[in-house]
């Protein structure tokens, strides 16, 4: 299994297919309303998943996904800054 599929399997562990679709949509920058439509649920369902103290899997998946995105963006920005510095010095 490649690294990306392995990350998604871990990220989505314990989530229903609707929750997986909602997390994917939210991580893609979509609104709660758009994510709910993508997951074929009402938007109040997503809010309930976010605050459910007995089943934190959805909130945890969203938090983990956001952390992974933030780390990837930071790495990309550092690479771009390095390239820009090389151009200015060259």
C-alpha positions in Angstrom: 0.0 0.0 0.0 1.4 3.4 -0.9 2.1 6.1 1.7 -0.9 8.3 0.7 -3.4 5.3 0.9 -1.9 4.3 4.2 -2.4 7.8 5.6 -6.0 7.9 4.4 -6.7 4.5 5.9 -5.4 5.7 9.3 -7.2 9.1 9.0 -10.5 7.4 8.2 -10.2 4.6 10.7 -13.5 4.2 12.5 -15.5 6.6 10.2 -18.5 5.8 8.2 -18.4 6.4 4.4 -20.5 9.6 4.9 -18.1 10.8 7.6 -15.1 10.1 5.3 -16.7 12.2 2.5 -17.4 15.0 4.9 -13.8 15.0 6.3 -12.4 15.0 2.7 -14.6 17.9 1.7 -13.8 19.9 4.8 -10.1 19.4 4.4 -10.5 20.5 0.8 -11.7 23.8 2.0 -15.4 23.4 1.5 -18.0 24.8 3.8 -20.0 22.7 6.3 -23.0 23.0 4.0 -21.1 21.9 0.9 -19.4 19.1 2.9 -22.8 17.9 4.1 -24.1 17.9 0.6 -21.0 15.9 -0.6 -21.6 13.4 2.3 -25.4 13.3 1.6 -26.2 14.3 5.2 -27.8 17.4 6.8 -25.3 20.0 7.9 -26.6 19.7 11.5 -25.3 16.1 11.4 -21.8 17.4 10.7 -22.0 19.8 13.7 -23.2 16.9 15.8 -20.3 14.8 14.7 -17.9 17.6 15.6 -19.2 17.9 19.2 -20.1 14.3 20.0 -18.2 13.6 23.3 -18.9 9.8 23.0 -17.5 9.4 19.5 -14.6 11.7 18.8 -13.4 9.9 15.7 -14.8 12.5 13.3 -13.3 15.4 15.1 -10.0 13.6 15.6 -9.8 12.7 11.9 -10.5 16.3 10.9 -7.9 17.6 13.4 -5.3 15.0 12.2 -6.0 15.9 8.5 -5.6 19.6 9.3 -2.2 18.9 11.0 -1.0 16.8 8.0 -2.1 19.6 5.6 -0.4 22.2 7.7 2.9 20.2 7.8 2.8 19.6 4.0 2.2 23.3 3.3 5.0 24.3 5.7 7.4 21.9 3.8 6.2 23.3 0.5 6.6 26.9 1.6 10.1 26.3 2.9 11.0 24.7 -0.4 9.6 27.7 -2.3 11.5 30.1 0.0 14.7 28.2 -0.6 14.2 28.4 -4.4 13.4 32.1 -4.2 16.6 32.7 -2.2 18.6 30.8 -4.8 17.2 32.9 -7.6 18.0 36.2 -5.7 21.5 35.0 -4.9 22.1 33.7 -8.4 
